[in-house]
Amino acid sequence: MALMEKKRKAYHFKFFQYVNDTPIIPIQHRILTVFILFLLLTSFATNLISLMLLQSRVVDLTNKLLINQLTDIYTTAGNQFQISLFSGETKAPLEAIKLSAENTFSMPQSMAVGVRPDGSVLFYACADLSPDWDAFTDEGALLSMASAGDGQGTLNFTSPYGREYHGVFKFQDEWEAYIIRAESISDTNVAFYRVFGIISLVIFIVTVICLLFGLGIISRLLSNIRKFTKQIYDMQSEQSLGQIDISSAPNDDITYLAANFNMLTSRVNYLMGTFQKFVPETVVKAARKEEQISLRQGRPLDLTILFSDIRGFTFRTEVLGTDIIDLLNVHYNSVIERVKQRGGEIGSIIGDAILVSYGQDPSVRTNKSLDAIDTAWDITFVTERLRESISHVQEKRSEENKPLSESESRVLDAALLDVGVGIDGGTVYYGNVGSESRMQSTFIGDNVNSASRLEGLTRFYNVPVIVSAYVMDEALKEPRAAEDYEFFEIDTVQVKGKTEGVKIYLPLKRSIPEFEDLKQKMSVFEQGLSLYYKGSWSEARRLFKDSDLALSSVFLERMGRKGAPENWSGIWTMTTK
C-alpha cells in the first residue's frame, strides 16, 4: 500500500500539480488538445468530402469505361450472331462473346452477363470464376432495364448469390437479350477505403509533426503561464501570498494578469497584516485557511492566562491627557514583542490592561505556565527600563541646574509606569461572541477572572508577579523552572467571588541582582507565614518585622496587636479585587 501511495504521488508530481485532490491541468495541454481535435476534424472532414466528390467522379469515369467495354462486347455479340446463323449452332459463338467479355475485366469480381427479358441467362462471365447463373433474379433491375426507352443505361443489381453490382447495359436486338457489363460495389469500396486509409495515415503523420512543432511553439509562448502557475501553486502549498516574478516576462496580457495579481496580493497582505493587529492569532490562522468563522465555535481549552495592568492609571490619564496614548504605545511595543517571543497570544488590550493566553497553539510544545512566568518578568523588566529612562531625564535636568517645574514633575511622575502581573490557569472556554455582523474572540472562565484578581493582589502585597498553585505546579514540571525561579508562598486568600481559599505564590527570578538578599528575607517571611497560619500571631509578627519586606507590612497591619481570632483557618477573605 505504501509503495502504491508513493507511486501515486510520483505520478502526481510528474504529470500534474495538485491542490488537495484537484489536478491543475496546464492550459497548454488544453490548447493543444483543442488544436489537435480541430486539426483532425478539419483534415478528415475535408478529405472525406474530397473523397466523396472524387468517388462520384470515379463512378462517372467507371461508367464511361464500362460503356466502352460494353460496346466491344456488344459488337462481338453481333458478329458472333452472324456466325451462329452461318454455322447453325450457338455454343461456340456464346463462348466467343464470353471470352471477349473476360478480356475487359480489371477487378477481382468484374462480370458480364447476357439476360433475356424473361430473366433467363444467355451467357455469364466473371473474373473470380464464381458459379454460373441459372437465371437473373433481380426483378427490380429487369423492370428498370425494360423501362429504358432506348434499351440502354446504368443500373445497380444483386446477383443470385447476394453480391451487389453496379454496371451498364444495352439491349442486343439480334440475340434479344440485355448485355450487362458490371463491377462489384465491394471492389469499388475497397479501392475507396484503401485511398481513405492512405490519406488518414498521411493526416496522422502530419498531425504528429504539427503536434511536436505546436508543443514547442505553444510551450514557448505559454512558458510564463507555467512559471506563474508554479509560483501560485507554491504559495498555495505554503499557505501564504507572495509576489509573482514578472521581471523577465513579455509585455502581454498574461503578464498584465500577473501584475494585477501582484497588486491584489499586496492589498490582501496589507489587509491581513492590519487584520492580525486587531484580532487573536488563531482567528488570523483560521482566516488564512479559509475556515468559516462563526459564533458557534466555542470550545474548552486548557490554558494559562496572564493578566497585566498598569497601577495608578487613572492618575496618569488625568495628568498626561492624550499623551497617555503615546506612553501606552511605547509600553506595549516592548510588552507585545516579549509576549510573542514567549509563544503567547494576545486575547485583548483594554486601555492599561492586557490579557494573554498560553497553550492555545498545539504546535507550540513548551511549558505554557513557565512561558507565562517568563513573560511576566519580561514585562516587569521592560517597564523598569522605561522608568529608568524617564528618571534619567530628571537626573539630567538636576545636573544642568535646571530644576523641573511642578507641572513637569507631575508629568514625569505620571510617566513612571508600574505594572502588576497575575497568572492562573486551567480549563477556560474560548469562542466568538457578538453578532454575525460584529464579533470578538474571548476567553470565558473562572481562571480568567482569577488571573485578573491575582494581578489586583500584586498591588496589595507590593510584589510584581503573583501566580496560582496550578501555574507553579505546572511550571515546575520543567527542570528549567527550578533553575530560573524560586517560588515563595505569599498567602492563602479567599478572593472576592470565591468560596474557597487558594494559595498564592511569588516566582522570584534568580537572575535579578537582589535575589540573594530577597531570598533570605523571604525565607524569614515564610517562617512567619507558617506561624501566622497556625495562629501564633505574636511570634509571626516578630518574624515579619525581621524580614524587612514591604510584603510583611500587609500582615502586620492585618494582625495589629491582637491575637488570632477564634476558629482561625489561616484564610484571609478579601473584600475588594
VEXBAKOL-723794 format. One record per residue (C-alpha): x, y, z; residue in three letters. Coordinates in steps of 0.05 Angstrom, whole numbers, plus 5000, padded with zeros to 4 digits. Each point is the difference from the previous one (the first is absolute). Layout:
# VEXBAKOL-723794
XYZALA...
END
This chain:
# VEXBAKOL-723794
500050005000MET505650485018ALA503449844934LEU493650144961MET499150665037GLU507250184984LYS498949844926LYS493550415000ARG503650605029LYS505549924949ALA494849984945TYR496950645028HIS506750345000PHE501949774930LYS493750194962PHE495950515040PHE500550455060GLN494549865051TYR496350465048VAL497249515051ASN497149464953ASP498650464942THR505049964941PRO502250664969ILE499949864925ILE504850464962PRO496550464951ILE504949794946GLN497349295005HIS492950264990ARG502150444941ILE503849434967LEU494249525011THR495150484968VAL505050164944PHE501149264985ILE492649845001LEU498450574953PHE505949824955LEU497849274996LEU492750184991LEU501650514945THR504849544965SER495549395001PHE493850394982ALA503550354942THR502949364973ASN493649615010LEU496250534960ILE505549984947SER499649244996LEU492550014995MET500550494943LEU505649604970LEU496049365007GLN494250314960SER505150194948ARG502949305001VAL493149724990VAL499150444939ASP506749784972LEU498549275016THR493450064964ASN503550284938LYS505149445004LEU494549485008LEU496250304941ILE506249934956ASN501049295022GLN492649864991LEU500550274929THR505549504984ASP496049435029ILE493850244964TYR503850024933THR502849315012THR493049745017ALA497450274933GLY505749674961ASN499149355037GLN492649994985PHE501550024925GLN504949435010ILE494649605036SER495350104942LEU505249754952PHE502349405042SER493249835028GLY502349935072GLU500650505058THR504749695050LYS506650234968ALA497450714986PRO497750075072LEU506949775025GLU503250514955ALA495550555029ILE501949765070LYS507450014983LEU499350704972SER496850235065ALA505449685043GLU505350394962ASN497050655028THR500249795074PHE504650415045SER497449865071MET499549365041PRO492549954993GLN498850314931SER494449674962MET495950014935ALA493449664987VAL494849944946GLY492850015027VAL493749874961ARG493850415018PRO497149405036ASP506149955046GLY503349404968SER507650064990VAL503050004930LEU507249985023PHE503850165065TYR507350195012ALA503350195066CYS507350155019ALA499949585064ASP497049394965LEU493849995044SER494449504982PRO495950134938ASP493250345007TRP493949594985ASP495850624997ALA500250755012PHE496250065066THR499850765012ASP493050164974GLU500850745016GLY506150044955ALA496149644945LEU494350505004LEU505150575000SER503149744936MET493349864968ALA497750715014SER506250314968ALA497250334937GLY506449924957ASP501749325029GLY506450225035GLN502250345065GLY503149895069THR497449575057LEU501449695068ASN498049295011PHE501149405044THR502649334975SER496549355017PRO505449895052TYR498850675035GLY505850404971ARG498750744986GLU501950274930TYR500150654962HIS500350004925GLY497450204931VAL495449624952PHE497750014927LYS494749584965PHE502849564944GLN494549934949ASP502949414963GLU500949575063TRP493850325031GLU503650095066ALA502850555045TYR507649995002ILE502550245067ILE507150205019ARG500750125075ALA504950085058GLU499049765072SER498350585047ILE504549685053SER505950044952ASP498650744991THR499450115075ASN506549635013VAL503650484955ALA496550585035PHE501949745069TYR507149894978ARG500650724976VAL496650245064PHE504849595043GLY506150284964ILE497350715008ILE498449875074SER507149755011LEU502750634967VAL495450425043ILE502449645063PHE507350104982ILE498850734984VAL496250095066THR505649695040VAL505050464967ILE495550605012CYS499049765072LEU507549995013LEU501150684968PHE493750275034GLY502249745067LEU506650344994GLY497150664976ILE494150015049ILE504649805058SER504550584983ARG494250484992LEU496749765065LEU506349915041SER498150595043ASN493349685017ILE503649375023ARG504950415041LYS494550435030PHE495849385016THR505849675036LYS501150615043GLN492650045018ILE500149255015TYR505950105047ASP496250565035MET494049535007GLN504449465030SER503350485049GLU493450335020GLN502850694983SER499150544948LEU506150264965GLY501950374937GLN500549684931ILE506750144967ASP498450384935ILE506950324992SER501649604937SER492949914973ALA497950294933PRO495150584995ASN493749604986ASP493249895032ASP502549405042ILE505250455032THR494650525010TYR495949495038LEU506149815042ALA501350745016ALA492850085022ASN500749375042PHE506050325034ASN496050635014MET494449595029LEU504949595041THR503150635028SER493250265019ARG497949345032VAL506649955039ASN499050725023TYR492949845023LEU502249355034MET505850385034GLY495050525025THR495149455018PHE504949615043GLN501850635039LYS492950035027PHE498049275009VAL503249395033PRO504949584961GLU495349404999THR494750404963VAL505350234949VAL502249284988LYS492749784992ALA498950564949ALA506449804962ARG497449284997LYS493350264974GLU496449685058GLU493150265017GLN500250475060ILE493350005036SER497050125068LEU499249255012ARG507349845009GLN500849975076GLY504349455028ARG503449835066PRO507650095003LEU505249875053ASP503750675001LEU504350445043THR497350715005ILE504350615013LEU496950665020PHE504250635005SER497650695022ASP503250685010ILE499550255071ARG497250705013GLY497650064930PHE494450505015THR504950495030PHE504749934940ARG494250124952THR497950635037GLU507050284997VAL502249794931LEU493550084962GLY500549774927THR507549885010ASP498149385039ILE498849664932ILE507150124978ASP502649755067LEU495849374995LEU502549874930ASN507250055024VAL498449525056HIS496049504958TYR505050004943ASN505049655046SER495049595039VAL496549704939ILE506849824968GLU501849615063ARG493249665001VAL500949754929LYS507149775013GLN497449575057ARG494449684958GLY494350395031GLY493850234963GLU497050685014ILE492849915019GLY498250735010SER502950685017ILE495350435041ILE503350665015GLY505349875052ASP498649255005ALA502249424956ILE497449294999LEU504549454973VAL498949254992SER505249444995TYR498949304973GLY494950184947GLN504649814942ASP500949245001PRO506350074957SER503650345059VAL502849455043ARG503050425057THR497550035072ASN494450524996LYS500250215073SER507550094999LEU499350424937ASP494850435036ALA504750115060ILE505750184953ASP495550504966THR497850305067ALA507250155019TRP501450264929ASP494350495009ILE502850205068THR506950114971PHE497950424940VAL495650425044THR505850105047GLU504550224943ARG494750494977LEU499950305070ARG507550045001GLU500250384934SER494950505026ILE503650075067SER506350144960HIS496650634973VAL498850255070GLN507249865020GLU502750354938LYS495950625015ARG502650005071SER507249944976GLU498850594953GLU497150425057ASN493450044963LYS495049765051PRO493449754976LEU493850405010SER494449725041GLU495949834938SER506149674967GLU501349595062SER492749775000ARG500649794927VAL506449615011LEU497249675062ASP493949804961ALA504449704946ALA503649555051LEU495749394985LEU499549435048ASP496649344983VAL497349395035GLY499249314969VAL495349445022GLY500249304971ILE495249425007ASP498149414957GLY495449424987GLY493949874958THR497250624966VAL494950084944TYR502450334937TYR495450244946GLY496950574960ASN494750455032VAL495950554970GLY495849984936SER500949774929GLU501750724981SER504950145057ARG503349475043MET506149935045GLN504149415024SER500349945075THR501749555059PHE494649855050ILE501149635065GLY501550055074ASP507549964987ASN499750624956VAL496750395056ASN505049695050SER506050264959ALA497050705003SER499049955075ARG507049745011LEU502650614962GLU496050435048GLY503349665059LEU507050204974THR498350715021ARG497449785068PHE506149575015TYR505150464965ASN502949464955VAL500850024924PRO497249304983VAL495149535034ILE498449304975VAL495249455022SER501849315023ALA497949734932TYR505150434964VAL505649855050MET498849244997ASP499849984924GLU506150454992ALA504149565047LEU498849414954LYS505350324957GLU507049955032PRO501850694977ARG494650305045ALA503849815063ALA506550264969GLU497150684982ASP495050125057TYR498749865073GLU492850005021PHE497950315066PHE493249935030GLU496850685013ILE493349865032ASP493749584999THR494250454980VAL492849964982GLN499550514945VAL493550364985LYS495249554963GLY503349365026LYS497449525053THR506549655016GLU506950245020GLY505749934951VAL507550045010LYS503750534960ILE507450024983TYR505550474980LEU504749714946PRO506450365018LEU504950034942LYS506949775018ARG503550454950SER498050665032ILE505850345039PRO496350015066GLU497949274998PHE504449745056GLU497950565047ASP492649914983LEU500749255007LYS502550065072GLN494450495016LYS494849574967MET502449395040SER498950395064VAL493350234973PHE497849284985GLU501849795071GLN495650575025GLY494549794951LEU500149295028SER499050275070LEU494750474974TYR496149414971TYR500549635067LYS497250605038GLY506650175036SER499450734980TRP504750295053SER505749574975GLU497950124927ALA500250765012ARG507249955023ARG502249614938LEU496150464953PHE503750605030LYS506649644994ASP498849854927SER500050754985ASP495549934939LEU494450454975ALA496149364994LEU500549885075SER496850685015SER493549724971VAL499849455052PHE502350465057LEU494450484983GLU495149424994ARG501849695067MET500950655038GLY501449865073ARG494649485007LYS500549265001GLY496949534950ALA492449995000PRO496149405023GLU499149444949ASN506050284961TRP500949614934SER506050374974GLY495950274941ILE499350744991TRP493650234965THR500950584952MET494350494994THR502750364938THR503349784936LYS
END
